[in-house]
Amino acid sequence: MKKIVMSIIQVAVTIAVLWLVFHDPHKRAQMALALRVADYRWIVLAIFFYVVVEIAAAARWHVLLLVQGIRLKIPRLLGLFFIGMFFNQFLPGGTGGDIIKSYYLLKETSAKAGALLAVLFDRLVGLVALVTITAALILLRYGWLAQKPQTRGYLWFVLAILGVSIAALATTFLISGFHLAKRLPREFPGREKLIEISAAYHLYAHHWSATLLAFLLSLVAHLATFFTFLFVAYTLRANVRLLDFFAVMPIERTISAIPISFAGEGPREHVLQVMLSGLCGIPPGVAALIGTMSFLVILLCCLPGGIVYLFYKPSGVSAPVKLGEIQREVATLEHEIGESE
C-alpha cells in the first residue's frame, strides 16, 4: 500500500508540475518556435555523450565487481547493466533498476554478499562524485547563482541537501571506521543498510586504486550527462556559456533525483526554466523544453535495456519473476548479510 500511495503521489506531482510549466500559451509558442528553428545535428552529440555516460558507468560497475572477485563475461555484464539503466528510468523511486540488477546478478555468481555490496558501492561512489562536482561548481559560481531571488531559493535548497548528504556520508564513515554498525540495536532504523555500507567501505578502502578509478569514472559520467543537456540546449539554439550551464546542472540533477515525481519529470523542467531563464536569458519555454528533450534523449539511450530484458535469461531462472518477489529475495539476502556481520 505504501508503494502504491507513493507512486500515486509521484504521478500527481509530475502532472501538476508539468501543467504548471506547459499551460502558458506564450511558453508553448516559444517551444514551437524553438522546435521549428532547431539545429538537430546537435542531438547526435547529445546522444553520443549519453552513450559515454553509460560506458563510464558500466566500466565503474565492472571495476567494483572485480574487487569482489566477480568476473562476468562482457555480454552478461552489459546485459545486466542496461537492464538496470532501463528500470531506473521506468520504475518509481530511481533505484528500482538497482534491485532488478542485484537480483539477476545474484543468479550469476556464488558471491552473493559481494554482488550486493558492489551494487551498493556503485551507487555510493556516484553520490560522492556528484557531491564533489556540486560543491566545486557552487563554490566557483555562488555569486552568479544567487543573484536572483528565485534562483537563490533553489540554490539554498540544494545547499541544504548537500549539507545533509555530506553529514550522512561522514556519519557512515565514522560508523564504519569505529565498527559501530554491529553495536546498534536490532530495531535501529536502517541498521542492516548501515552494516552493508560499513562492509563495503572496509573492503573498498583496501582496494583504493580501484575505488579511485571508480570515482574518476563517476566524474566522467556526471560531466558527460551535463554535456548531453548542453548539446540539447544548442539544438534549440539556446545561447549559453558552458561554465554557466554547468553551474546550473548540479542543481537540476540534485532536485530531479528527489523521488517526488516520475523519473524527475516536472521538477526537471521547472528548475531549468527558473535557472536558465533567470540567469542565462533563455526564454522560459525553451529552458523547460531543454529538460524534456534531454529526458527523451536519456530514454532513447536506455530503451535497449528493455529489449535486453525481454531476451535475457539469467542462470537458474526459467520463468518470469514478479517485481515483488525480486524485492523480497534481495531484501532477504540483505537481512542475512546484516545478521551475519
C-alpha positions as CSV (number, residue, x, y, z in Angstrom):
1,M,0.0,0.0,0.0
2,K,2.9,2.4,0.8
3,K,4.4,1.8,-2.6
4,I,1.0,2.4,-4.3
5,V,0.4,5.6,-2.4
6,M,4.0,6.8,-3.2
7,S,3.5,6.0,-6.9
8,I,0.2,7.9,-7.0
9,I,1.9,10.9,-5.3
10,Q,4.8,10.8,-7.9
11,V,2.4,10.7,-10.8
12,A,0.3,13.5,-9.3
13,V,3.3,15.7,-8.7
14,T,4.6,15.1,-12.3
15,I,1.3,16.0,-13.8
16,A,0.8,19.1,-11.6
17,V,4.3,20.5,-12.2
18,L,4.2,19.7,-16.0
19,W,0.9,21.6,-16.2
20,L,2.4,24.5,-14.3
21,V,5.3,24.6,-16.7
22,F,3.5,24.0,-20.0
23,H,0.0,25.5,-19.6
24,D,1.1,29.1,-20.5
25,P,0.3,29.6,-24.3
26,H,3.2,32.1,-24.5
27,K,5.7,29.4,-23.3
28,R,4.2,26.9,-25.7
29,A,4.7,29.4,-28.6
30,Q,8.3,29.7,-27.5
31,M,8.7,25.9,-27.6
32,A,7.1,25.6,-31.0
33,L,9.3,28.3,-32.5
34,A,12.4,26.6,-30.9
35,L,11.5,23.3,-32.4
36,R,10.9,24.8,-35.9
37,V,14.3,26.6,-36.0
38,A,16.2,23.9,-34.1
39,D,19.5,22.6,-35.4
40,Y,19.0,18.8,-34.9
41,R,22.6,18.0,-35.8
42,W,23.5,18.8,-32.1
43,I,21.2,15.9,-31.0
44,V,23.7,13.5,-32.4
45,L,26.3,14.8,-30.0
46,A,23.8,14.7,-27.1
47,I,23.2,11.0,-27.8
48,F,26.9,10.4,-28.1
49,F,27.6,11.9,-24.7
50,Y,24.9,9.9,-23.0
51,V,26.4,6.8,-24.5
52,V,29.6,8.0,-22.9
53,V,27.7,8.2,-19.6
54,E,26.6,4.6,-20.0
55,I,30.1,3.4,-20.9
56,A,31.7,5.1,-17.9
57,A,29.0,3.8,-15.5
58,A,29.3,0.3,-16.9
59,A,33.1,0.4,-16.6
60,R,32.8,1.7,-13.0
61,W,30.5,-1.2,-12.0
62,H,32.9,-3.7,-13.7
63,V,35.8,-2.3,-11.7
64,L,33.8,-2.7,-8.4
65,L,32.7,-6.2,-9.3
66,L,36.3,-7.2,-9.9
67,V,37.2,-6.1,-6.4
68,Q,34.6,-8.6,-5.2
69,G,36.1,-11.3,-7.3
70,I,33.1,-11.4,-9.6
71,R,34.1,-11.8,-13.2
72,L,31.2,-11.8,-15.7
73,K,31.5,-12.2,-19.4
74,I,31.2,-8.8,-21.1
75,P,27.8,-9.7,-22.7
76,R,26.4,-10.7,-19.4
77,L,27.8,-7.6,-17.6
78,L,26.5,-5.2,-20.3
79,G,23.1,-7.0,-20.3
80,L,22.7,-6.6,-16.5
81,F,23.9,-3.0,-16.7
82,F,21.4,-2.0,-19.4
83,I,18.5,-3.7,-17.7
84,G,19.4,-1.6,-14.6
85,M,19.5,1.6,-16.6
86,F,16.2,0.8,-18.2
87,F,14.4,0.2,-15.0
88,N,16.0,3.1,-13.2
89,Q,14.1,5.3,-15.7
90,F,10.8,3.4,-15.8
91,L,10.3,2.3,-12.2
92,P,9.3,4.9,-9.4
93,G,12.0,6.0,-7.0
94,G,15.0,6.0,-9.2
95,T,16.6,2.9,-7.6
96,G,14.3,0.1,-9.0
97,G,16.9,-0.7,-11.6
98,D,19.4,-1.5,-8.8
99,I,17.1,-4.0,-7.3
100,I,16.5,-5.8,-10.7
101,K,20.2,-5.7,-11.4
102,S,21.0,-7.0,-8.0
103,Y,18.6,-9.9,-8.4
104,Y,19.9,-11.0,-11.8
105,L,23.5,-10.6,-10.6
106,L,22.8,-12.9,-7.6
107,K,21.8,-15.6,-10.1
108,E,25.1,-15.2,-12.0
109,T,27.5,-15.6,-9.1
110,S,28.0,-17.5,-5.9
111,A,29.5,-14.4,-4.2
112,K,26.0,-13.2,-3.0
113,A,27.2,-10.7,-0.4
114,G,29.8,-9.3,-2.8
115,A,27.3,-8.8,-5.5
116,L,25.0,-6.7,-3.3
117,L,27.9,-4.7,-1.9
118,A,29.2,-3.9,-5.4
119,V,25.8,-2.6,-6.4
120,L,25.5,-0.6,-3.2
121,F,29.0,0.9,-3.5
122,D,28.4,1.7,-7.2
123,R,25.5,4.0,-6.0
124,L,27.6,5.4,-3.2
125,V,30.6,6.4,-5.3
126,G,28.3,8.0,-7.8
127,L,26.8,10.1,-5.0
128,V,30.2,11.1,-3.7
129,A,31.2,12.2,-7.2
130,L,28.0,14.3,-7.6
131,V,28.5,15.9,-4.2
132,T,32.1,16.8,-5.2
133,I,31.1,18.3,-8.5
134,T,28.2,20.2,-6.9
135,A,30.3,21.6,-4.1
136,A,33.0,22.7,-6.6
137,L,30.7,24.4,-9.1
138,I,28.6,26.2,-6.4
139,L,31.7,27.4,-4.7
140,L,33.0,28.7,-8.1
141,R,29.8,30.3,-9.2
142,Y,27.9,31.1,-5.9
143,G,27.6,34.8,-6.5
144,W,26.3,34.3,-10.0
145,L,23.8,31.6,-9.0
146,A,22.5,33.7,-6.1
147,Q,21.8,36.9,-8.0
148,K,18.0,36.4,-8.4
149,P,15.5,35.6,-5.6
150,Q,14.1,32.6,-7.4
151,T,17.4,31.1,-8.3
152,R,18.7,31.8,-4.8
153,G,15.9,29.7,-3.4
154,Y,16.8,26.7,-5.4
155,L,20.5,27.3,-4.6
156,W,19.9,27.3,-0.9
157,F,17.7,24.3,-1.1
158,V,20.4,22.3,-2.9
159,L,23.0,23.6,-0.4
160,A,20.8,22.2,2.4
161,I,20.6,18.8,0.6
162,L,24.4,19.0,0.0
163,G,24.9,19.6,3.7
164,V,22.7,16.6,4.7
165,S,24.4,14.4,2.1
166,I,27.9,15.3,3.4
167,A,26.7,14.8,7.0
168,A,25.2,11.4,6.1
169,L,28.4,10.3,4.3
170,A,30.6,11.5,7.2
171,T,28.3,9.6,9.6
172,T,28.6,6.4,7.7
173,F,32.4,6.8,7.5
174,L,32.5,7.2,11.3
175,I,30.2,4.3,11.9
176,S,32.3,2.2,9.6
177,G,35.7,3.4,10.9
178,F,34.8,2.7,14.6
179,H,32.9,-0.5,13.8
180,L,29.8,0.8,15.4
181,A,27.2,-0.7,13.0
182,K,27.1,-4.1,14.7
183,R,26.6,-2.4,18.1
184,L,23.4,-0.7,17.0
185,P,20.1,-2.2,18.4
186,R,18.5,-4.6,16.0
187,E,15.4,-2.4,15.8
188,F,17.5,0.7,14.8
189,P,16.1,2.1,11.5
190,G,18.4,1.3,8.6
191,R,20.7,-0.9,10.7
192,E,21.1,-3.6,8.0
193,K,21.9,-1.0,5.3
194,L,24.5,0.6,7.6
195,I,26.1,-2.8,8.1
196,E,26.2,-3.3,4.3
197,I,27.7,0.2,3.8
198,S,30.3,-0.4,6.6
199,A,31.3,-3.7,4.9
200,A,31.6,-2.0,1.6
201,Y,33.8,0.8,3.0
202,H,36.2,-1.7,4.6
203,L,36.6,-3.8,1.5
204,Y,37.0,-0.9,-1.0
205,A,39.3,1.0,1.4
206,H,41.8,-1.8,1.0
207,H,41.5,-1.5,-2.8
208,W,42.0,2.2,-3.0
209,S,43.2,2.2,-6.6
210,A,40.0,0.5,-7.9
211,T,38.0,2.9,-5.7
212,L,39.8,5.9,-7.1
213,L,39.2,4.7,-10.7
214,A,35.5,4.2,-9.9
215,F,35.4,7.7,-8.6
216,L,37.0,9.1,-11.7
217,L,34.7,7.2,-13.9
218,S,31.8,8.7,-11.9
219,L,33.1,12.2,-12.6
220,V,33.2,11.3,-16.3
221,A,29.6,10.0,-16.2
222,H,28.3,13.1,-14.4
223,L,30.1,15.6,-16.7
224,A,29.0,13.6,-19.8
225,T,25.4,14.0,-18.6
226,F,26.0,17.8,-18.3
227,F,27.2,17.7,-21.9
228,T,24.1,15.8,-23.0
229,F,21.9,18.6,-21.7
230,L,24.2,21.3,-23.1
231,F,24.0,19.9,-26.6
232,V,20.2,19.7,-26.4
233,A,20.3,23.4,-25.5
234,Y,22.5,24.0,-28.5
235,T,19.9,22.0,-30.6
236,L,17.3,24.6,-29.5
237,R,19.7,27.4,-30.3
238,A,20.0,28.5,-26.7
239,N,22.9,30.9,-26.4
240,V,24.5,29.8,-23.1
241,R,28.1,29.6,-22.0
242,L,29.5,26.2,-21.0
243,L,30.5,27.2,-17.4
244,D,27.2,28.9,-16.7
245,F,25.3,25.9,-17.9
246,F,27.4,23.5,-15.9
247,A,26.9,25.6,-12.8
248,V,23.1,25.1,-13.2
249,M,23.3,21.4,-13.9
250,P,24.1,20.1,-10.4
251,I,21.1,22.0,-9.1
252,E,18.8,20.3,-11.7
253,R,20.4,16.9,-11.2
254,T,20.0,17.1,-7.4
255,I,16.4,18.2,-7.4
256,S,15.2,15.9,-10.2
257,A,16.8,13.0,-8.3
258,I,14.5,13.5,-5.3
259,P,11.8,10.8,-5.7
260,I,8.8,13.1,-5.6
261,S,8.0,12.7,-9.3
262,F,8.2,10.1,-12.0
263,A,11.8,9.9,-13.3
264,G,12.3,13.6,-12.3
265,E,9.8,14.8,-14.9
266,G,8.2,18.1,-13.9
267,P,10.8,19.3,-11.4
268,R,13.5,19.0,-14.1
269,E,11.6,21.3,-16.4
270,H,10.7,23.8,-13.7
271,V,14.2,24.0,-12.3
272,L,15.7,24.6,-15.7
273,Q,13.0,27.1,-16.6
274,V,13.8,29.2,-13.4
275,M,17.6,28.9,-13.5
276,L,18.3,29.2,-17.2
277,S,15.7,31.9,-17.9
278,G,16.7,33.9,-14.8
279,L,20.5,33.6,-15.1
280,C,21.2,33.0,-18.8
281,G,18.4,34.9,-20.5
282,I,17.0,31.8,-22.2
283,P,13.2,32.1,-22.9
284,P,11.3,30.2,-20.2
285,G,9.6,27.9,-22.6
286,V,12.8,27.0,-24.3
287,A,14.5,26.4,-21.0
288,A,11.8,24.0,-19.9
289,L,12.0,22.2,-23.3
290,I,15.7,21.6,-22.8
291,G,14.7,19.5,-19.8
292,T,12.1,17.5,-21.7
293,M,14.2,16.9,-24.8
294,S,17.2,15.8,-22.6
295,F,14.9,13.3,-20.8
296,L,13.8,11.9,-24.2
297,V,17.4,11.5,-25.2
298,I,18.1,9.6,-22.0
299,L,15.0,7.4,-22.5
300,L,16.2,6.7,-26.1
301,C,19.6,5.6,-24.8
302,C,18.0,3.5,-22.1
303,L,15.5,1.7,-24.3
304,P,17.9,-1.0,-25.4
305,G,17.8,-2.2,-21.7
306,G,14.1,-3.0,-22.2
307,I,14.9,-5.1,-25.3
308,V,17.8,-6.9,-23.4
309,Y,15.4,-7.6,-20.5
310,L,12.9,-9.3,-22.8
311,F,15.6,-11.8,-24.1
312,Y,17.9,-12.0,-21.0
313,K,17.9,-15.5,-19.4
314,P,19.6,-15.4,-16.0
315,S,21.1,-18.6,-14.7
316,G,18.7,-20.6,-12.6
317,V,15.6,-18.6,-13.6
318,S,13.3,-20.5,-16.0
319,A,10.2,-18.3,-15.7
320,P,9.4,-14.6,-15.4
321,V,9.6,-13.3,-11.8
322,K,7.3,-10.6,-10.4
323,L,8.9,-7.4,-9.1
324,G,7.5,-8.1,-5.6
325,E,9.3,-11.4,-5.5
326,I,12.5,-9.9,-6.7
327,Q,12.3,-7.2,-4.0
328,R,11.6,-9.8,-1.3
329,E,14.5,-12.0,-2.3
330,V,17.0,-9.1,-2.4
331,A,15.7,-7.8,0.9
332,T,16.0,-11.3,2.5
333,L,19.7,-11.5,1.4
334,E,20.4,-8.0,2.8
335,H,18.9,-9.1,6.1
336,E,21.0,-12.3,6.1
337,I,24.2,-10.2,5.5
338,G,23.2,-7.9,8.3
339,E,22.7,-10.8,10.7
340,S,26.0,-12.5,9.7
341,E,28.2,-9.4,10.1
